[in-house]
Amino acid sequence: MHKLGDGLIRAADGVAILALTAMILQVGATILLRELAGIGISGAAEMVAKLYMPLIVFGALAGHYHAGAEIRVDLIAHWLPPGALRLLDRLIELVLALTAGALAWKTAGLAARALRIGERIEIGSLAIPGWPGKMAVTAGFALLALAALIRLFRGGRHVPR
Amino acid sequence: MSPVEIGVAVLLGAVALTLLRLPVALALGLTAFAGAAAILPLPAALSLTARLPFEFAASWEFAAVPLFLAMGAVITRSGLAEEIMALAEHWLRRAPGGLAVATNLTGAGFGAVSGSSMASTVALGRMAVPQMLRSGYDPGLATATVASAGTLAALIPPSIPLIVYGILSETSVAKLFFAGIVPGLLTAFAYAAMIMIRCHLNPSLAPPPPRDQPRPPLSWRVLALPLLALVILLGIYRGLFSPNEAGAVGMLCALVLALPQKGFGWRGLVDALAEATRQTAAIITVAMAAFLLTRTMALTGMPDALAVLVDSWSVSPLTLILGSTLLFVVMGMVLDPFGVMLLSVAVLLPTFEQQGFDLIWLGIIIVKLIEIGLLTPPVGLNVFAAKSVAPPSIALTTIFRGVSWFLLAEVGVMAVLILFPGVVLWLPQTLSN
C-alpha cells in the first residue's frame, strides 16, 4: 500500500515536471517567434494559467510534503517531550489528511462538472479540454491526503523516497 | 461575536496553530475557513474555499514563480557561479576579510539569477564555507556571511517574495524588480563594509592569504551570470517581454549555458525542474491560504477598522512604519517570514494605503523585513540553511552570533531606506519616465 502511494506521488511529481517543461518551451517559443519573426501566437497565457500552473502546483504538492519539506515552525518542538511531540505529529497528520481529503471531495464536484459540460480553453481558433487543470486540483489534494496518511502510519515526519 | 472580533480570533488562531507546528498553509487555511464559516452560511464558506485553489493557482502572473525558481536551480546545479566567486576572491584577496567580502558580493551576483534566499544560501555555502574555513576564517563569520548574503536574492531581481507581494497587493512586479536593485546593492555594500571593518579591527577573524597565490584561470563562464541578469532586466525594461515571460527566457538561457557544463546533464536538469515544482507548490499553497485569509479578513471588516483606528490616532507615518517594523521583527522571530509577509498584506495594507504610503516602497521595506526575519532566532531559516551546509562541529548559536553583526548593518540600511524613500523609488521612477 505504501509502495503504491509512493509510486502515485512520484508519478504526480513527473506530471508536474512535464508541465513545467512544456510551459518553458511554449512561453519561450511564443516570445522568440514574436520578437524574432514577428509571428504572434495566441494562447500561451491561457494554457499557462488554466493548464500548466494547476498541473505544476497540485502535481508537486504531495511530493513536496512526502519529502518532509513543508514550511512549518518548530519553535515548541524543542520544549516538548518526545512522546508528546510524536502525539502532536500524529494529530497534525490526521488533521491534514482530513482537510486535504475534504478539499479533494469538494473540488471533485467542480472537476466533474467541467468534464460533464465539456469545458474548453479557447486558444484562437483552437480549443483544448479545460477539465485536466481542475482534475489536477482534486488529484493533488487526494494525493496530499494519501501522503499524510502514509506519514501517519509510518510514524515520522521525514519519509525516505 | 462581532465580525471584527471574529477577525481578531482568526488571526490569533492562525498564529497559535502555526506555533503548534501545523504546516503554515494548513494553519492559515483552516483558521481562514473557520472565520468565513462564522460569518457566511456554511455552504457559501465551503463554496468559497472549494473554488479558491483552482482560481488562485490558475494564474498567468504566478507563472513567474516556477520559471525563476527553475532558472535559479539550473544555475545552482551547473556550477556557473563558481568562477565568479574565484575571480572575486582574487580581486579582494588583499582586503581585510577578502574571502568573506567576495562571498558576499558573489551572493549579490547570484541573487540576480536566483529568486530564493534559502537556495542562494545553500549554493553559496557549498562554494564558500569550506574554503573560508580552510583559510582559517572564524566559523561564525564564514557561516554568517553565507546566511546573510543569501538574503540579497530576495531584493535583487528576480525575487520570488517581490513577485508574490506584487500579485497580492496589485502593484507592478516590473517596478518592484527595479525598486529592489539599489536596496539590494546597498545591503551588499553595507555587509562588505561591516566585514572589512571587523576584520581590520580583529585580523584573527580572517587571516590574510599567502602572497604568491596565482590568478585563477578565466573563461567565458565568468560572464555567464552577469549576462543572464542583463538579458532579463533589459528585456523587461525595453518591453521585449513581461516579468513572467522573462522567467521563461531566463530559464532557456540558463539551460543553454548549463547543459555543456561538466556534471550537469539531463539528470541535473530533471533534478532542477523537480526542485522548482516542489518549491512552487510550497510557495503557492501558502500564498493561497493567505489569500483565503485576506478574503476572510475583508469579510470581517477588520483591516478597514484597523485603518480607521490608526487614522484616529493621528500618528506620523514614521511612527507607523517604525511600529510596524517592530511588529514584523517580533513576528519574524516566531513565525515563518513568508507567512508574516502574507499576513501583513492581508491585515495591514489598507492601513498603509490610507496613510499614503507608496506600495512599491512598502513592498521593498516588507521584503527587507522578512529577510531580516530569516536571520533572527529562533526561526532563522537562512541560518538553518547555512547550518545544513556547514561542518557539524559549527553550532547554530555560533552562526546566530556571527549573524548579529550583519543585523547591525541591516539597522543602518533600514534607517536609510525608511528615512530616504527616494533610494528605493529613484530607479523605478527614472526608468518609467
Interface residues (C-beta under 8 A of the other chain):
Chain A: D13 A16 I17 A19 L20 T21 M23 I24 V27 G28 T30 I31 E35 A45 V48 A49 K50 Y52 M53 P54 I56 V57 F58 G59 A60 L61 G63 H64 Y65 A67 A69 E70 I71 R72 V73 D74 L75 I76 A77 H78 L88 D89 I92 V95 L96 T99 L103 K106 T107 G109 L110 G133 K134 V137 F141
Chain B: T18 L19 L20 R21 L22 P23 V24 A25 L26 G29 L30 L46 T49 A50 R51 P53 F54 A57 A58 S59 W60 F62 A63 P66 L67 A70 L240 F241 N244 E245 G247 A248 V249 M251 L252 V270 L273 A274 A276 T277 R278 Q279 T280 A281 A282 I284 T285 V286 V334 L335 D336 F338 G339 P378 V379
